[in-house]
Amino acid sequence: MASQTEGQEVSSLWVSKKPTAATIQTTQHRVHGDVHVGLGKRVKDELDGGLQFLPVTNVLIYSESGEILYRSHFLLINRDQLVWILPDEDLVQEDEFIGQ
């Protein structure tokens, strides 16, 4: 959808995404929140998208000991600081775990 504003064309692009709860380990903290993933895509696909910062909403930031340090509605995480990401939907119960 494009519109004309004062002689300049303004375009807006809306991409449908679903919030995907995940635990994120950075070089210094563990973070839990919602990573927004395009419909029909995986968290990995969002990381492969080339953006330098990963937007996360409904954020809890934990200390090394597991204490909540911060709560926020929104956080941008620099991809250079990512160690690992574990989507909650990929967590398995002990009786479901195959690697034992």
DAJO-V774460 format. One record per backbone hydrogen bond with DSSP energy under -1.0 kcal/mol. CO is the residue of the C=O (numbers start at 1). NH is the residue of the N-H. If there is no record, write none. Layout:
{{CO/NH} {CO/NH}}
This chain:
{{1/12} {3/10} {5/8} {8/5} {10/3} {16/39} {18/37} {20/35} {21/88} {22/33} {23/86} {24/31} {25/83} {25/84} {29/26} {30/62} {31/24} {32/60} {33/22} {34/57} {35/20} {37/18} {38/41} {42/46} {43/47} {44/48} {52/79} {54/77} {56/75} {57/34} {59/72} {60/32} {61/69} {61/70} {63/66} {67/63} {70/61} {72/59} {73/58} {75/56} {77/54} {78/81} {79/82} {81/27} {84/25} {86/23} {87/90} {88/91} {93/96}}
